[in-house]
């Protein structure tokens, strides 16, 4: 039984709803929609309520994201298979296709009408036995209990395991070739209402089999939203900051090219903006929850990463609620929390551990590749 993790706390493992699907993109989407139907519908209702309480028109926003903006046309042109999957989700859940598409425009919905939550990412390949990557996924509190894990098998044999929100094609995860990808919102970067939404970019990256293929893919796609994409594979780690007008590799420490860490302000793409945020004082126009949260989290990671080498080290860093890496309501903002977390050891296939809630209270659970769901074990 899954329980809410934002109110009152919960200790111990929380069993994720693992959605297994294989076949064509539409077949995968239909299976997702059918298996998560009630969660998808509940999520839509909660989103409507959250928008309404903030004076927003849900139907207008969903129509804008699906039809007024050029996101759907961009998805149809650049990632038609993923658009097919989204439409399959709508069919399987018996939910309006525009609403499901809008649900997959998570980052885009934030900048379309307001700022959203953030995430913390770490990746290390230079000190432990295998490269490791992980993140906390920080979202709105109303999304709690909509966490799912997707285990997808594609016709070419590639398998993907992703942390996601019911109805969304993926938030972060890994594939069976050993490639793991995590993300951070960068709402300081330029946006493009005719670009490809983040979820579609993420899944496109997780269709790659080599770390070396990621830069060209990120340069090829037009980006709707500012986002950092950090990847790890048996070959190492890499990180890129992407926006409507930029795709730039970021590097935290030139003396340590085998490690990356990121929060929610640019490190490379717009250095002047990062410097401004670091120097901004609370109450100034440039200071908001992201600046007030992102910079302290980055400062903590700057120190913590000095001793990070293994997956257990990554788990410890991501589970730190005292430093605010693991977020709870009232820590940085009243209506945000760590929706979930992933930690990936980049072997072939990788070991991926998922926490469906704040990892300071919800333990990580293994979701193995190529095995029945019943064979997973708590860690």
C-alpha positions, -999 to +999 in steps of 0.1 A: +000+000+000+014+034-010+010+062+015+013+100+013+048+112+021+043+150+024+021+150+055+032+135+087+061+115+073+066+078+065+095+056+074+106+025+055+101+012+020+071+024+000+063+000-028+062+018-061+036+011-087+057-004-115+041-002-149+055-027-173+048-021-210+062-033-243+055-031-280+049-002-303+048+033-288+010+034-288+008+000-272+032+011-245+011+042-239-021+023-237-007-001-211+006+029-191-029+045-193-048+014-184-026+004-154-024+039-140-059+051-150-071+060-115-039+078-106-039+097-138-075+108-133-068+117-097-037+137-108-058+156-133-084+164-106-057+176-082-041+197-108-074+214-116-080+220-079-045+235-074-049+257-105-083+268-094-071+277-058-045+299-074-071+317-096-060+299-128-083+284-155-072+247-159-090+242-191-075+273-206-040+263-195-044+227-209-057+240-242-028+265-244-002+239-237-017+214-261-030+236-289-020+273-286+017+266-281+037+248-307+048+220-283+025+194-300+037+203-335+073+201-323+067+167-307+050+155-339+080+166-360+110+156-338+096+128-316+066+113-333+070+080-315+067+097-281+037+117-292+021+083-302+029+070-267+013+101-251-018+096-272-018+059-262-018+069-225-048+091-231-066+062-248-057+037-220-067+061-192-099+074-211-087+109-204-089+138-229-057+137-251-051+174-247-051+171-209-026+142-211-004+160-235-005+191-211+005+168-182+036+159-202+045+196-204+055+197-168+083+223-171+065+242-198+034+246-176+055+262-150+070+289-172+038+294-191+022+308-160+045+306-130+078+293-116+081+257-105+101+235-081+136+224-086+160+194-083+194+184-072+217+162-093+251+144-087+272+123-109+306+107-103+328+085-124+363+091-111+365+076-076+342+046-072+341+011-089+315+023-115+300+056-126+270+066-105+243+093-111+213+103-091+189+131-084+161+143-062+130+153-082+113+182-064+077+189-074+045+204-061+030+187-030-004+181-047+014+155-070+022+133-040+009+097-044+009+100-082+045+085-083+050+055-106+079+036-120+079+028-158+097-002-171+094-001-209+106-026-235+109-013-271+109-033-303+147-027-308+153-045-275+162-015-255+146-013-220+141+018-199+133+022-162+121+057-152+107+075-122+076+093-134+043+108-125+012+089-136+005+098-172+039+113-179+064+095-202+092+099-178+110+123-154+145+106-150+160+072-152+182+048-171+182+023-200+195-012-203+226+000-223+239+015-191+230+052-198+214+071-169+199+106-173+188+132-147+176+167-151+174+202-134+150+230-144+168+262-154+141+288-157+167+316-162+174+304-197+153+314-227+122+294-236+107+286-269+069+280-273+076+261-305+103+238-290+103+202-278+091+198-242+115+184-216+099+150-211+102+143-248+139+154-248+146+132-218+131+102-234+150+109-266+182+109-247+173+076-230+169+061-265+207+065-270+230+036-263+262+056-258+272+086-238+290+099-269+257+101-288+241+125-263+257+159-273+246+156-309+211+147-299+208+176-276+221+200-303+197+186-328+165+191-308+149+226-303+144+231-266+112+245-252+125+250-217+157+257-199+170+224-185+203+208-174+207+172-187+233+152-168+242+117-181+264+088-170+274+056-186+302+030-182+322+055-203+319+084-178+297+114-171+287+145-190+264+175-184+247+200-206+227+232-200+200+236-227+176+264-236+159+279-266+191+296-277+219+275-262+233+240-256+265+242-236+284+216-217+289+225-180+318+214-158+319+221-121+356+217-115+382+216-143+404+196-119+377+169-116+362+162-151+348+129-139+322+145-117+291+167-121+266+183-098+238+208-104+208+225-089+186+252-105+208+280-118+231+281-148+267+272-143+280+276-178+254+288-203+250+322-188+278+328-163+267+364-157+233+352-146+248+326-122+270+353-107+240+376-103+220+350-086+249+342-062+251+379-053+214+386-050+199+393-016+166+382-004+139+407-013+157+419-045+138+414-078+163+387-089+159+367-057+131+342-057+126+307-043+149+292-070+178+316-062+172+313-025+172+275-027+194+267-057+225+286-045+225+272-010+220+236-023+248+241-048+271+254-020+264+223+000+271+201-030+304+219-037+315+207-003+298+173-001+310+161-035+346+161-023+339+127-006+313+112-030+325+081-047+299+053-046+262+048-050+258+047-012+275+081-010+250+094-036+221+080-016+234+098+015+238+131-002+203+130-018+187+119+014+200+150+033+169+170+044+190+192+068+209+207+039+176+209+018+188+185-009+158+164+001+130+188+002+099+189+025+070+214+027+084+245+043+120+238+033+125+264+005+088+267-002+055+257+015+040+237-013+070+217-027+086+184-017+109+157-030+085+137-052+110+109-056+146+101-063+167+078-085+203+065-081+218+046-110+250+026-111+261+027-147+268-009-155+253-029-183+225-034-174+226-007-147+214-010-112+187+015-106+172+023-072+140+044-069+125+062-039+088+071-045+089+100-021+114+119+000+144+096+005+150+108+040+118+089+049+112+065+020+139+040+013+151+032-022+138+001-039+156-018-066+138-021-099+159-045-120+160-047-157+146-077-174+131-093-143+095-097-131+084-070-108+079-095-079+117-101-079+127-065-069+142-061-034+143-033-009+176-017+000 
